[in-house]
Amino acid sequence: MTVNGSADRVLVRATVIQTVTLRVDGVDQLSEDRFAKRFVFAVSGGTVKLESESDDAEAGQTLSATAAAGTQVAAVPADSTGAPADDTGSLALGEDGFPVAEAPAAGVRTAAYVNGSGTASWAFNNAGRIPREFGTKDCTNFVSKAMYYGGRMKMRTGWYSSDRVWWRNPTFSWVPKNSYTWSAAENLRRHFDYRQKYYITQTYNLRPGDILLFRWQGASRYDHAAVVTGNNQGAVRIAQHGYSAHDTLSSVISRNRANHTPIASIIAIRPVGA
């Protein structure tokens, strides 16, 4: 297709198949993922040059010039601050505030989980590339995209404020753009109560595709989410829409402590079923 009627711009929409092999605990895991992509080529004379590459679903979403902003973007709910936080399944933290570094027992091997490497691969490749739709509050929106586009976790439809649902609205009508569970960390945490998942309580057992949820001291809810992209004997790497696109778990903990906003609890969740 030509772009905006221009004779020297060509838009190509295609399905890209990506195969990734990750070695976890000495075991190779193969994951094949399909991505809907769009490419824009500039054609000049006898040469063709690739100008841009983007996710087809993301690039295709343009806000209507006439629709009211309130109908296009759903506000993140203001969770109650009076209720105590639910830290079920949180990582074991030592007195220094860092995860307890305990290696797994000899011979232990964790089983492969559905599309975890796809979630991690999508998050790693897109953390610093795609725009932040909700500015500094885009962390959970990014994580949900990684689980959906990379991990192929299926949407669940229903009323947008229900913890049972998880969806993103690709059109712009009176329907909210995202369910609360898609774009707010605390709501996503509660949504996993309705999914098959495992809690990971030791950093050595974290693997690419696991989801991290963070709660700060004094807070009654989880306010940040990130995706694990690597783990080298307990040195955990993450991708996020946060302070930096690519970071490590230890540096996140250290930075927040230096800023006098120490992290009180981290929940690590491994989605099992789609």
N, C-alpha and C positions, 0 to 999 in steps of 0.2 A: 504494500500500500504506500502511496505517496503521503508525505507528511504536510498537513495544512495546505494542500494544493500545490506544494513546491515540486518542481520537476527534478530538483537535484537532491532531494532527501527521500530515502526509501525506508519504510518501517517493516521489519520482519518479526513476526511472532512465531515462536517455536517452543517445542518441549525439549529441554536439555536433560540428558541422563547423566548423572554423576555417580561414580563408584568410588567408595572410600573404604580403605582397610585400616583399622585401628588395632594396635596390639595392647591388650589389657591383661595384666597379670600373666604375661607370657602366652596368651591365647589370641590368635588373629580373629578379628570379627569383620565380616564383609557386609557392607550396607550399600544398596542401590537406591538412589532417590531421583525423583523426577521433578523438575522445576519448570513452571511456565515463565518464559523469558521474552523480552522484546529488545530488539537491536535496531538502532538507527544508523544508517549508512549514508555517507555523503558521496555522490557520484559526480565526478568532474572529468570530462574528456573520457579517457580510457581507463581511469583509475577509480577504485572504490575504497573508501576509508571508513572504518568503524568509528562512529562518534560517541555512542553511548550504549550501555547495557543496563537493563533494570529488570526488576521483578514485574511481570506483566500485570498481576492483580494490583500491585501497589501503584504502578505508573498510570494505571487506568482510572484511578479514583481522583476525580477533580471536583472540588466543591462547586455547587450550583451558585450562579451569580444572583439568583432571585430568592432562594430558600433562606429562611431565617437561620442564623447560626445555631440557635438552640435546638433545631430539628436535625442538625447535621452531626453534632458532637454531643455525646451523653456526658453529663457531669459525673465525676467520681464521687460516690457517696461519702458523706462525713460520718465515719464510723464513731460509735460512742467511745469516749475516753474513760468512762467510769468502770467498765467491765474489765476484769483481770485478763491478761494475755493468756492465750492457750499455746504453750510451748511444747506440745506433744511431739515427740520424735526429733527434738532439736539435737544438734551436734553437741558432743561432750566438750565443754570449755573448761580449761584449767583456771586456777586462781589468777593467772596473769591475763585472762581474757582471751587467750588464743586456744584453738582446738587442741585437745589432748592428742599427742603424737604416739599412737599405739599401732604397731604393725599387725596385720592379720595373722592368724595362726598358720603355721607351716602347712602347705598343701591345700589351703582353702582357695577355691576358685568361685567367683560369683558368676551366675548365669547371664547369658545375653538377654537384653531387654529390647522391646520393640522400638526401633528407629531412634534410639538414643544417639547414635553417631550422626544421624541425619539432623537431629535438633542441634547438636554441637557444631556441625559443619555449617549449617545455615547461620547460626549465631556468630560464629567466628568470621565468616565471609561478609556479613552485613552490619555488624555492630558499628563500624565507623563510616558506613556508606549510605544507608537509608535515612531519611529525615526523621526527626523526632516530632511526631504529631502533637504530643502534649507537652512539649518543652522539657523542663526538668522532671516532669511527672510521667515520662514515657516508658519507664523501666518495665512495667508489667505488660504493657502493650507490645513491647519488643519481645519479651519472653514468650508471650502467647503466639506471636507470629512465628517464632522459631519452632515451637511445638507443632504448629499447624502446617506451615510451609515445609519445614525440614523434617519434623518427626511424624508428620501425617496423623496427628491426633485429631479425631473427628469432632466437629462442632456438635453441640447439643442445644436445640432450640427451646424457646419458652420465654416467660416474662423476664425482661432485661435485668431486674433487680434480684432475681432468685439465685441462690447459691447452687442450684442444681444445673443451671444452664451455662453455656460457654460458647459465645458466638461473636462474629464480626459481620456487620452489615455492609455488603459491597455496593449498595445503592444509597441514594440520598433522598429519602422521603420523610414522612413523619416518624418513622421508626428510628430509635436511637442508633448511633453508629456502632457502639460496642455494648455487650453486656457488662455489668459491673465486674464480673469474674474475669473478663478478658483484660480489663485495664486497671484494676486495683489489686495490690499485693495481698491485702487481708482477705478480700473476697476470693481471690484465686486460691489462697490457702484453704479456705472453707470449702471451696468447690472440690478440692481433692478428696474430701470426705465421701464424695459420690463417684470416685474413680478408683480403679485398681492401681495401687501404688505401694511402694516400700519407703519407709523412713530409713535414711542412712545416718548413723550416729557416730561414725568414726571417719576422719578425713582420709585415711588410707583406703577406705572402701568407696570413695567417691569416684565417679567415672564420667566421661563425656556424655552430655545430655541430661545429667541430673540438674534439678532446679533448686536454687538457693533462695531462701526468703529471710530477710533481715529485720530484726526489731531492736530499736535503740533503747537505752536505759531510760526509764520514766515513761515509756510509751506503752499503751495497752493494745497495740495492733502492729502488724508487720507492714512496713512502709517501703520496702525495696525488694526487687527480684533480679536475679541474674542466672546465667546458664554456665555450667561447668564445661570447659573446653579441653581440659587436660589435667593430669595428675601425675606428678613425678615423685613417688614415695612420700606423699603427703603435702607436697608443694602444689597447691591447687590453682589452676589458671581459670579465669572466667571472662565471659563476654557480656556486655551490658550496655544499656543506655543510662549512664551514670556519670560519675566524675571523669572517668576515662573509658573508652570503648573496650580496651583490653587491659586486664589487671590481674592481680593475684589476691587470693583470699587474705593472706597475711598483710599485704600492703593496705587493703581496705580496712582491716581491723586497726592497724597502726595509725593510718591517716585520721580515722574517726576519733581515736583516742587523743591524738594531738590536737584535734579541733574541739575537744571537750564534749564530744557526743559519742561516748563509747557504746559499742554494740553489746546488748544484753543477751541476745539469743539468735541463733541461726538454725533454721529448719532446712534440711536437705531431703528432697523428695524425688523418687525415681518413678515416673509414670510407667505402668506396665502395659495396660491395654489401650487401644485407640479410643 
